[in-house]
Amino acid sequence: QVQLVESGGGLVQPGGSLRLSCAASGFTFSTYVMRWYRQAPGKERELVAAISRAGSTLHYADSVKGRFTISRDNTKNTVYLQMNSLKPEDTAVYSCNAIDAPSEYWGQGTQVTVSS
């Protein structure tokens, strides 16, 4: 059974930090590109960051460059998103995604709320 389970979300003040984790099981994690998406209320889903299979290639949305860092540990089947200098506009449900076309899997998401 394929599972992607996110954790680490919560309420944080502006300027604070959070580290999201996404634990994968049920598929060969190291062969999948991993991505973090987010969706705020009333807005379209946005690609936040992506990491290649070996972790050598990274991609970030312009809105998070310099503040967020994506990483993965293929020995633990886990992808991370370190989020620093958080802003209220980062408030959203964050979901991890695994893709090795045509296979694609999604997690349920974790809520991140940035508010004072």
MARBAVO-770411 format. One record per residue: y, x, z of N, C-alpha, C, O, CB in turn; residue in three letters. Coordinates in Angstrom, 3 decimals. Glycine has a CB too. Example, Ala and Ser with C-alpha at 12.3 -4.5 7.8 and 13.67 -1.06 7.14 Angstrom:
// MARBAVO-770411
{node {-5.690; 13.190; 7.800}; {-4.500; 12.300; 7.800}; {-3.300; 13.200; 7.800}; {-3.319; 14.236; 8.465}; {-4.473; 11.308; 9.046}; "Ala"}
{node {-2.250; 12.850; 7.080}; {-1.060; 13.670; 7.140}; {0.030; 12.900; 7.870}; {1.138; 13.409; 8.039}; {-0.598; 14.084; 5.725}; "Ser"}
END
This chain:
// MARBAVO-770411
{node {-1.192; 0.843; 0.000}; {0.000; 0.000; 0.000}; {1.239; 0.876; 0.000}; {1.405; 1.740; 0.861}; {0.007; -0.952; 1.217}; "Gln"}
{node {2.110; 0.643; -0.978}; {3.328; 1.413; -1.079}; {4.344; 0.933; -0.050}; {4.576; -0.266; 0.106}; {3.905; 1.320; -2.490}; "Val"}
{node {4.940; 1.888; 0.643}; {5.994; 1.553; 1.603}; {7.112; 2.581; 1.540}; {6.876; 3.784; 1.422}; {5.425; 1.472; 3.032}; "Gln"}
{node {8.328; 2.074; 1.623}; {9.525; 2.887; 1.837}; {10.228; 2.272; 3.026}; {10.673; 1.125; 2.970}; {10.464; 2.940; 0.554}; "Leu"}
{node {10.328; 3.029; 4.095}; {10.893; 2.495; 5.330}; {12.117; 3.321; 5.724}; {12.020; 4.497; 6.073}; {9.835; 2.496; 6.471}; "Val"}
{node {13.278; 2.652; 5.654}; {14.524; 3.319; 6.033}; {14.777; 3.183; 7.532}; {14.353; 2.220; 8.171}; {15.708; 2.738; 5.240}; "Glu"}
{node {15.478; 4.171; 8.069}; {15.897; 4.130; 9.468}; {17.166; 4.957; 9.626}; {17.537; 5.733; 8.745}; {14.771; 4.655; 10.409}; "Ser"}
{node {17.821; 4.774; 10.765}; {18.993; 5.587; 11.070}; {20.318; 4.890; 10.900}; {21.361; 5.468; 11.208}; {18.986; 6.777; 10.230}; "Gly"}
{node {20.308; 3.659; 10.416}; {21.557; 2.930; 10.270}; {22.103; 2.487; 11.616}; {21.453; 2.642; 12.650}; {21.362; 1.729; 9.369}; "Gly"}
{node {23.304; 1.935; 11.585}; {23.901; 1.451; 12.821}; {25.399; 1.328; 12.700}; {25.966; 1.368; 11.608}; {23.552; 2.364; 13.969}; "Gly"}
{node {26.028; 1.177; 13.855}; {27.483; 1.040; 13.945}; {28.072; 2.397; 14.322}; {27.617; 3.035; 15.271}; {27.889; -0.060; 14.988}; "Leu"}
{node {29.071; 2.827; 13.587}; {29.706; 4.117; 13.865}; {31.205; 3.973; 13.637}; {31.643; 3.180; 12.803}; {29.107; 5.253; 12.966}; "Val"}
{node {31.979; 4.738; 14.376}; {33.429; 4.710; 14.207}; {33.841; 5.510; 12.970}; {33.125; 6.414; 12.541}; {34.128; 5.265; 15.463}; "Gln"}
{node {34.998; 5.172; 12.405}; {35.504; 5.976; 11.285}; {35.587; 7.452; 11.665}; {36.019; 7.809; 12.761}; {36.888; 5.469; 10.840}; "Pro"}
{node {35.163; 8.294; 10.735}; {35.121; 9.724; 10.991}; {33.800; 10.207; 11.562}; {33.561; 11.411; 11.653}; {36.214; 10.091; 11.917}; "Gly"}
{node {32.949; 9.278; 11.943}; {31.676; 9.637; 12.527}; {30.620; 9.981; 11.496}; {30.880; 10.025; 10.293}; {31.191; 8.530; 13.382}; "Gly"}
{node {29.410; 10.226; 12.007}; {28.299; 10.634; 11.152}; {27.048; 9.821; 11.461}; {26.856; 9.337; 12.576}; {28.012; 12.128; 11.324}; "Ser"}
{node {26.218; 9.687; 10.459}; {24.893; 9.091; 10.590}; {23.948; 9.829; 9.664}; {24.355; 10.362; 8.632}; {24.916; 7.566; 10.266}; "Leu"}
{node {22.685; 9.854; 10.045}; {21.651; 10.424; 9.181}; {20.610; 9.357; 8.909}; {19.925; 8.901; 9.824}; {21.000; 11.684; 9.826}; "Arg"}
{node {20.491; 8.960; 7.656}; {19.476; 7.996; 7.263}; {18.207; 8.724; 6.852}; {18.249; 9.815; 6.283}; {19.984; 7.103; 6.118}; "Leu"}
{node {17.084; 8.100; 7.151}; {15.789; 8.626; 6.723}; {15.048; 7.533; 5.965}; {15.234; 6.345; 6.229}; {14.950; 9.129; 7.942}; "Ser"}
{node {14.220; 7.940; 5.036}; {13.374; 7.013; 4.293}; {11.991; 7.632; 4.214}; {11.777; 8.626; 3.520}; {13.952; 6.712; 2.862}; "Cys"}
{node {11.056; 7.030; 4.935}; {9.689; 7.527; 4.976}; {8.841; 6.799; 3.945}; {8.802; 5.569; 3.913}; {9.089; 7.362; 6.383}; "Ala"}
{node {8.170; 7.565; 3.111}; {7.381; 6.999; 2.020}; {5.893; 7.130; 2.290}; {5.439; 8.082; 2.925}; {7.731; 7.676; 0.703}; "Ala"}
{node {5.145; 6.156; 1.795}; {3.695; 6.217; 1.875}; {3.098; 5.378; 0.759}; {3.745; 4.481; 0.218}; {3.193; 5.733; 3.254}; "Ser"}
{node {1.849; 5.687; 0.425}; {1.146; 4.898; -0.573}; {1.310; 5.353; -2.010}; {0.772; 4.727; -2.924}; {1.585; 3.519; -0.473}; "Gly"}
{node {2.049; 6.443; -2.223}; {2.184; 7.000; -3.558}; {2.457; 8.500; -3.428}; {2.720; 8.998; -2.333}; {3.323; 6.284; -4.357}; "Phe"}
{node {2.393; 9.209; -4.547}; {2.579; 10.656; -4.532}; {4.064; 10.980; -4.518}; {4.700; 11.101; -5.565}; {1.891; 11.315; -5.746}; "Thr"}
{node {4.596; 11.117; -3.326}; {6.036; 11.241; -3.103}; {6.653; 12.366; -3.939}; {7.732; 12.192; -4.504}; {6.315; 11.484; -1.625}; "Phe"}
{node {5.992; 13.496; -4.022}; {6.588; 14.674; -4.654}; {6.788; 14.515; -6.155}; {7.484; 15.326; -6.765}; {5.729; 15.876; -4.394}; "Ser"}
{node {6.203; 13.503; -6.758}; {6.355; 13.299; -8.205}; {7.447; 12.285; -8.539}; {7.685; 11.977; -9.707}; {5.037; 12.840; -8.805}; "Thr"}
{node {8.103; 11.775; -7.506}; {9.125; 10.744; -7.696}; {10.524; 11.301; -7.443}; {10.754; 12.038; -6.485}; {8.860; 9.553; -6.768}; "Tyr"}
{node {11.446; 10.931; -8.322}; {12.864; 11.118; -8.045}; {13.245; 10.112; -6.964}; {12.830; 8.954; -7.004}; {13.745; 10.937; -9.345}; "Val"}
{node {14.023; 10.560; -6.017}; {14.436; 9.685; -4.915}; {15.931; 9.441; -4.966}; {16.712; 10.347; -5.257}; {14.046; 10.292; -3.557}; "Met"}
{node {16.322; 8.209; -4.682}; {17.726; 7.828; -4.760}; {18.094; 6.962; -3.565}; {17.258; 6.236; -3.027}; {18.020; 7.086; -6.077}; "Arg"}
{node {19.332; 7.045; -3.164}; {19.901; 6.139; -2.169}; {20.923; 5.254; -2.900}; {21.777; 5.733; -3.647}; {20.571; 6.938; -0.962}; "Trp"}
{node {20.798; 3.972; -2.656}; {21.756; 2.992; -3.149}; {22.411; 2.307; -1.944}; {21.905; 2.365; -0.823}; {21.061; 1.945; -4.088}; "Tyr"}
{node {23.530; 1.670; -2.203}; {24.136; 0.832; -1.173}; {24.724; -0.417; -1.823}; {25.083; -0.425; -3.000}; {25.231; 1.614; -0.390}; "Arg"}
{node {24.808; -1.464; -1.017}; {25.408; -2.707; -1.478}; {26.206; -3.318; -0.347}; {25.678; -3.638; 0.718}; {24.333; -3.693; -1.988}; "Gln"}
{node {27.483; -3.467; -0.606}; {28.373; -4.107; 0.353}; {28.477; -5.590; 0.008}; {28.238; -5.975; -1.137}; {29.779; -3.432; 0.354}; "Ala"}
{node {28.831; -6.423; 0.982}; {28.947; -7.866; 0.724}; {29.906; -8.147; -0.424}; {31.032; -7.651; -0.441}; {29.417; -8.601; 1.987}; "Pro"}
{node {29.455; -8.941; -1.376}; {30.297; -9.329; -2.485}; {30.476; -8.282; -3.557}; {31.243; -8.479; -4.500}; {31.598; -9.704; -1.981}; "Gly"}
{node {29.773; -7.162; -3.422}; {29.901; -6.081; -4.401}; {28.561; -5.781; -5.054}; {27.506; -6.137; -4.529}; {30.457; -4.817; -3.738}; "Lys"}
{node {28.616; -5.123; -6.206}; {27.394; -4.728; -6.890}; {26.751; -3.530; -6.183}; {27.414; -2.757; -5.490}; {27.689; -4.392; -8.366}; "Glu"}
{node {25.457; -3.410; -6.381}; {24.746; -2.260; -5.832}; {25.237; -0.985; -6.497}; {25.459; -0.942; -7.707}; {23.224; -2.414; -6.016}; "Arg"}
{node {25.400; 0.037; -5.696}; {25.974; 1.302; -6.169}; {25.004; 2.448; -5.895}; {24.452; 2.546; -4.800}; {27.341; 1.576; -5.489}; "Glu"}
{node {24.799; 3.307; -6.878}; {24.016; 4.521; -6.664}; {24.862; 5.507; -5.869}; {25.953; 5.884; -6.296}; {23.553; 5.145; -8.020}; "Leu"}
{node {24.364; 5.916; -4.729}; {25.100; 6.819; -3.843}; {24.723; 8.275; -4.101}; {25.590; 9.138; -4.244}; {24.835; 6.460; -2.377}; "Val"}
{node {23.408; 8.536; -4.157}; {22.949; 9.914; -4.321}; {21.528; 9.916; -4.867}; {20.769; 8.965; -4.678}; {23.019; 10.686; -2.978}; "Ala"}
{node {21.185; 11.005; -5.548}; {19.842; 11.155; -6.100}; {19.404; 12.603; -5.952}; {20.223; 13.522; -5.924}; {19.795; 10.713; -7.588}; "Ala"}
{node {18.084; 12.784; -5.859}; {17.531; 14.127; -5.723}; {16.280; 14.234; -6.581}; {15.457; 13.319; -6.614}; {17.211; 14.456; -4.236}; "Ile"}
{node {16.146; 15.343; -7.266}; {15.006; 15.558; -8.145}; {13.734; 15.801; -7.340}; {13.768; 15.917; -6.115}; {15.272; 16.734; -9.081}; "Ser"}
{node {12.621; 15.874; -8.046}; {11.312; 15.955; -7.402}; {11.192; 17.154; -6.466}; {10.660; 17.033; -5.362}; {10.227; 16.021; -8.452}; "Arg"}
{node {11.678; 18.292; -6.901}; {11.583; 19.497; -6.072}; {12.828; 19.720; -5.218}; {12.893; 20.670; -4.438}; {11.348; 20.709; -6.948}; "Ala"}
{node {13.808; 18.845; -5.369}; {15.036; 18.963; -4.581}; {16.057; 19.917; -5.148}; {17.034; 20.251; -4.478}; {14.704; 19.390; -3.214}; "Gly"}
{node {15.849; 20.362; -6.376}; {16.741; 21.369; -6.941}; {17.962; 20.778; -7.622}; {18.960; 21.472; -7.814}; {15.993; 22.212; -7.919}; "Ser"}
{node {17.896; 19.507; -7.988}; {19.015; 18.858; -8.666}; {19.479; 17.676; -7.833}; {18.688; 16.818; -7.440}; {18.618; 18.402; -10.097}; "Thr"}
{node {20.786; 17.654; -7.574}; {21.370; 16.609; -6.756}; {22.465; 15.892; -7.550}; {23.117; 16.481; -8.412}; {21.936; 17.196; -5.440}; "Leu"}
{node {22.644; 14.629; -7.243}; {23.710; 13.835; -7.856}; {24.367; 12.990; -6.778}; {23.696; 12.441; -5.904}; {23.160; 12.938; -9.008}; "His"}
{node {25.695; 12.894; -6.854}; {26.431; 12.074; -5.891}; {27.447; 11.198; -6.609}; {28.020; 11.589; -7.626}; {27.134; 12.959; -4.846}; "Tyr"}
{node {27.656; 10.023; -6.069}; {28.773; 9.200; -6.525}; {30.069; 9.896; -6.130}; {30.137; 10.571; -5.104}; {28.702; 7.756; -5.924}; "Ala"}
{node {31.092; 9.723; -6.955}; {32.378; 10.365; -6.659}; {32.908; 9.954; -5.283}; {33.571; 10.735; -4.601}; {33.407; 10.012; -7.741}; "Asp"}
{node {32.609; 8.736; -4.897}; {33.150; 8.201; -3.635}; {32.579; 8.893; -2.397}; {33.149; 8.781; -1.311}; {32.872; 6.713; -3.547}; "Ser"}
{node {31.456; 9.609; -2.548}; {30.840; 10.236; -1.377}; {30.736; 11.751; -1.486}; {30.279; 12.405; -0.548}; {29.473; 9.664; -1.159}; "Val"}
{node {31.152; 12.320; -2.615}; {31.065; 13.772; -2.808}; {31.825; 14.510; -1.718}; {32.961; 14.170; -1.387}; {31.611; 14.168; -4.187}; "Lys"}
{node {31.176; 15.523; -1.170}; {31.792; 16.314; -0.112}; {31.596; 15.739; 1.283}; {31.891; 16.404; 2.276}; {33.245; 16.454; -0.381}; "Gly"}
{node {31.101; 14.508; 1.364}; {30.873; 13.872; 2.668}; {29.399; 13.589; 2.927}; {28.947; 13.680; 4.069}; {31.658; 12.579; 2.760}; "Arg"}
{node {28.648; 13.249; 1.893}; {27.233; 12.902; 2.025}; {26.372; 14.012; 1.439}; {26.758; 14.685; 0.483}; {26.927; 11.556; 1.328}; "Phe"}
{node {25.191; 14.186; 2.038}; {24.224; 15.163; 1.532}; {22.839; 14.531; 1.490}; {22.343; 14.018; 2.493}; {24.213; 16.446; 2.412}; "Thr"}
{node {22.233; 14.577; 0.324}; {20.864; 14.078; 0.180}; {19.905; 15.266; 0.228}; {20.195; 16.339; -0.302}; {20.690; 13.271; -1.154}; "Ile"}
{node {18.771; 15.056; 0.864}; {17.743; 16.096; 0.932}; {16.381; 15.416; 1.031}; {16.290; 14.214; 1.281}; {17.982; 17.061; 2.148}; "Ser"}
{node {15.338; 16.195; 0.834}; {13.988; 15.645; 0.926}; {13.058; 16.701; 1.504}; {13.287; 17.904; 1.382}; {13.483; 15.166; -0.462}; "Arg"}
{node {12.001; 16.206; 2.138}; {10.942; 17.067; 2.654}; {9.635; 16.524; 2.089}; {9.114; 15.513; 2.561}; {10.926; 17.109; 4.243}; "Asp"}
{node {9.120; 17.197; 1.086}; {7.905; 16.709; 0.434}; {6.669; 16.879; 1.305}; {5.633; 16.277; 1.023}; {7.700; 17.426; -0.879}; "Asn"}
{node {6.757; 17.686; 2.356}; {5.631; 17.816; 3.281}; {5.577; 16.640; 4.251}; {4.534; 16.339; 4.831}; {5.728; 19.132; 4.057}; "Thr"}
{node {6.730; 15.979; 4.415}; {6.797; 14.823; 5.320}; {6.973; 13.510; 4.561}; {7.075; 12.447; 5.175}; {7.944; 15.000; 6.311}; "Lys"}
{node {7.008; 13.578; 3.229}; {7.198; 12.376; 2.407}; {8.438; 11.594; 2.832}; {8.410; 10.370; 2.958}; {5.962; 11.474; 2.492}; "Asn"}
{node {9.514; 12.321; 3.048}; {10.730; 11.705; 3.571}; {11.960; 12.213; 2.817}; {12.068; 13.394; 2.491}; {10.872; 11.988; 5.076}; "Thr"}
{node {12.876; 11.292; 2.554}; {14.171; 11.634; 1.980}; {15.244; 11.270; 3.000}; {15.115; 10.293; 3.738}; {14.408; 10.896; 0.614}; "Val"}
{node {16.297; 12.070; 3.027}; {17.354; 11.904; 4.023}; {18.703; 11.718; 3.331}; {18.903; 12.127; 2.187}; {17.400; 13.120; 4.978}; "Tyr"}
{node {19.614; 11.091; 4.060}; {20.999; 11.023; 3.617}; {21.878; 11.302; 4.834}; {22.019; 10.464; 5.725}; {21.335; 9.623; 2.968}; "Leu"}
{node {22.458; 12.486; 4.850}; {23.387; 12.838; 5.912}; {24.772; 12.365; 5.502}; {25.288; 12.745; 4.450}; {23.375; 14.371; 6.197}; "Gln"}
{node {25.363; 11.534; 6.344}; {26.660; 10.937; 6.023}; {27.677; 11.379; 7.066}; {27.551; 11.052; 8.246}; {26.566; 9.380; 5.964}; "Met"}
{node {28.677; 12.116; 6.627}; {29.742; 12.597; 7.505}; {31.075; 11.982; 7.099}; {31.219; 11.429; 6.009}; {29.826; 14.135; 7.468}; "Asn"}
{node {32.034; 12.091; 7.990}; {33.390; 11.579; 7.721}; {33.346; 10.160; 7.182}; {33.980; 9.841; 6.176}; {34.123; 12.489; 6.726}; "Ser"}
{node {32.599; 9.326; 7.856}; {32.395; 7.966; 7.373}; {33.684; 7.159; 7.398}; {34.533; 7.330; 8.273}; {31.333; 7.270; 8.203}; "Leu"}
{node {33.808; 6.277; 6.414}; {34.984; 5.435; 6.247}; {34.559; 3.972; 6.310}; {33.395; 3.657; 6.063}; {35.707; 5.746; 4.907}; "Lys"}
{node {35.480; 3.082; 6.635}; {35.121; 1.652; 6.643}; {34.548; 1.185; 5.305}; {33.696; 0.297; 5.276}; {36.345; 0.810; 6.991}; "Pro"}
{node {34.994; 1.759; 4.225}; {34.479; 1.355; 2.920}; {33.061; 1.838; 2.641}; {32.480; 1.493; 1.612}; {35.388; 1.858; 1.851}; "Glu"}
{node {32.505; 2.628; 3.540}; {31.094; 3.008; 3.428}; {30.168; 1.947; 4.017}; {28.948; 2.059; 3.905}; {30.855; 4.343; 4.125}; "Asp"}
{node {30.732; 0.931; 4.636}; {29.938; -0.148; 5.206}; {29.134; -0.854; 4.129}; {29.689; -1.334; 3.141}; {30.832; -1.144; 5.933}; "Thr"}
{node {27.812; -0.915; 4.327}; {26.922; -1.504; 3.331}; {25.491; -1.471; 3.860}; {25.201; -0.870; 4.894}; {27.028; -0.753; 1.972}; "Ala"}
{node {24.610; -2.133; 3.117}; {23.173; -1.951; 3.329}; {22.731; -0.809; 2.413}; {22.941; -0.843; 1.200}; {22.358; -3.287; 3.036}; "Val"}
{node {22.117; 0.197; 3.024}; {21.654; 1.373; 2.285}; {20.148; 1.277; 2.068}; {19.380; 1.056; 3.005}; {22.017; 2.682; 3.039}; "Tyr"}
{node {19.750; 1.448; 0.820}; {18.329; 1.341; 0.464}; {17.877; 2.592; -0.274}; {18.629; 3.173; -1.056}; {18.073; 0.088; -0.403}; "Ser"}
{node {16.648; 2.995; -0.018}; {16.107; 4.113; -0.785}; {15.252; 3.582; -1.931}; {14.699; 2.484; -1.873}; {15.277; 5.056; 0.123}; "Cys"}
{node {15.167; 4.388; -2.950}; {14.488; 4.016; -4.193}; {13.689; 5.211; -4.670}; {14.162; 6.347; -4.636}; {15.503; 3.548; -5.287}; "Asn"}
{node {12.482; 4.942; -5.111}; {11.615; 5.982; -5.679}; {11.303; 5.602; -7.111}; {10.912; 4.469; -7.389}; {10.297; 6.157; -4.846}; "Ala"}
{node {11.476; 6.551; -8.025}; {11.219; 6.242; -9.420}; {10.492; 7.383; -10.117}; {10.867; 8.551; -10.022}; {12.518; 5.937; -10.137}; "Ile"}
{node {9.445; 6.995; -10.816}; {8.704; 7.857; -11.749}; {8.250; 6.896; -12.842}; {7.127; 6.394; -12.845}; {7.457; 8.641; -11.046}; "Asp"}
{node {9.168; 6.668; -13.758}; {9.005; 5.608; -14.746}; {7.604; 5.592; -15.364}; {7.075; 6.636; -15.745}; {10.042; 5.763; -15.837}; "Ala"}
{node {7.002; 4.383; -15.461}; {7.603; 3.087; -15.198}; {7.484; 2.600; -13.751}; {7.919; 1.493; -13.433}; {6.989; 2.090; -16.091}; "Pro"}
{node {6.904; 3.414; -12.882}; {6.769; 2.988; -11.483}; {8.099; 3.133; -10.758}; {8.814; 4.119; -10.932}; {5.674; 3.809; -10.762}; "Ser"}
{node {8.417; 2.134; -9.942}; {9.650; 2.153; -9.163}; {9.439; 1.336; -7.907}; {8.880; 0.239; -7.948}; {10.849; 1.607; -9.985}; "Glu"}
{node {9.902; 1.893; -6.766}; {9.731; 1.214; -5.488}; {11.049; 1.190; -4.730}; {11.904; 2.061; -4.894}; {8.639; 1.899; -4.648}; "Tyr"}
{node {11.190; 0.157; -3.886}; {12.395; -0.020; -3.083}; {12.046; -0.217; -1.620}; {11.024; -0.814; -1.283}; {13.209; -1.203; -3.592}; "Trp"}
{node {12.913; 0.292; -0.759}; {12.810; -0.027; 0.645}; {13.568; -1.300; 0.958}; {14.221; -1.878; 0.089}; {13.325; 1.119; 1.490}; "Gly"}
{node {13.475; -1.737; 2.215}; {14.118; -2.983; 2.634}; {15.601; -2.784; 2.944}; {16.380; -3.737; 2.909}; {13.407; -3.554; 3.855}; "Gln"}
{node {15.980; -1.567; 3.242}; {17.382; -1.290; 3.518}; {17.688; -1.183; 5.002}; {16.974; -1.719; 5.849}; {18.235; -2.352; 2.911}; "Gly"}
{node {18.768; -0.475; 5.287}; {19.261; -0.350; 6.652}; {20.774; -0.530; 6.646}; {21.465; 0.001; 5.776}; {18.866; 1.022; 7.268}; "Thr"}
{node {21.277; -1.268; 7.606}; {22.696; -1.587; 7.654}; {23.489; -0.429; 8.248}; {23.141; 0.110; 9.299}; {22.930; -2.864; 8.465}; "Gln"}
{node {24.546; -0.062; 7.562}; {25.506; 0.907; 8.081}; {26.855; 0.203; 8.179}; {27.366; -0.327; 7.192}; {25.590; 2.192; 7.167}; "Val"}
{node {27.418; 0.205; 9.373}; {28.716; -0.427; 9.603}; {29.667; 0.611; 10.188}; {29.388; 1.210; 11.226}; {28.585; -1.662; 10.553}; "Thr"}
{node {30.783; 0.812; 9.512}; {31.788; 1.774; 9.963}; {33.016; 0.982; 10.404}; {33.727; 0.398; 9.587}; {32.150; 2.812; 8.828}; "Val"}
{node {33.244; 0.977; 11.703}; {34.321; 0.164; 12.250}; {34.731; 0.698; 13.613}; {33.920; 1.240; 14.364}; {33.895; -1.312; 12.352}; "Ser"}
{node {36.007; 0.529; 13.909}; {36.488; 0.913; 15.239}; {36.477; -0.281; 16.182}; {36.850; -0.150; 17.348}; {37.903; 1.503; 15.152}; "Ser"}
END
